[in-house]
Amino acid sequence: MADCHFIVFANEKGGTGKSTTAVHTAVALAAAGREVAVLDLDSRQRTTTRYLENREASAKRLGTAIPTPRFIVNEADNLVGFERSMDVLCADSEFLIIDTPGRDDPLARISAARADTLVTPLNDSFVDLDLIGEVDPETYMIRRPSFYAEIVWDARKAKAQTGGEVDWVVLRNRLQHIEAKNMRRVAQALNDLARRVGFRVIPGLSERVIYRELFPSGLTLLDIDHFESVGLSHVAARQELREMVSALHLPEMGVTQDMFETV
């Protein structure tokens, strides 16, 4: 298999913005001139694939080229077919982004063990936090890591046996500007758990209607020149995207200001 950097977006809960952040990261890499490919492991919902298909359709409709990664859906239900899909995409790529289903999935577990960067998006709530850590109902402190943290722990041990390491990043999506006390409690619990099990916490994408509205066109905040109208919410969303991609600390990934030029 070619030597490419594996970025795996994974958790076992849906509705956390996993596919949205995966697509925006892939497009940001492509816009930076990097060779990037995407493997969608959810052959049923195909959210990431549909997003990128919509993007290709928009490029044709607009009559212009817009940076788009190569992408395929993994149709195989076995390790051999999965390895073949990764081989095909890694052959000419610097980065392979794998978007996993929001459920327990054997290929998702294998992907986590292959990851160089493992990204776990969480909505900013105790409901989502419960995926990786059990919280005491009175003190709001972490009592112990949950089942998914143990899965990642096993994946990191497997990676270490091959001489590599997994940079586990927990992405706080849908940060709200209300309920400040609850936000502080979630942040405190996450930081406590991060020290115990070893992940980094970075800000993700807020709860903005703009991200949902972009799906039918396949456009991202990097394609603002093709928007019919641009408002302050677009500028703010593009800035948080810039900060998110930069915080992933991807190898030789220059996140330049002109990629996110302010209007």
Secondary structure, DSSP 8 states (H G I E B T S, - for coil): ----EEEEE--S-SSSSHHHHHHHHHHHHHHTT--EEEEE--TTT-HHHHHHHHHHHHHHHHTS-----EEEE----SHHHHHHHHHHHHTT-SEEEEE--SS--HHHHHHHHH-SEEEEEEESSHHHHTTTEEE-TTT--EEEE-HHHHHHHHHHHHHHHTT---EEEEEEES--SS-HHHHHHHHHHHHHHHHHHT-EEEE-----HHHHHHTTTT--GGGGGG-S---HHHHHHHHHHHHHHHHT--TT----GGGG---
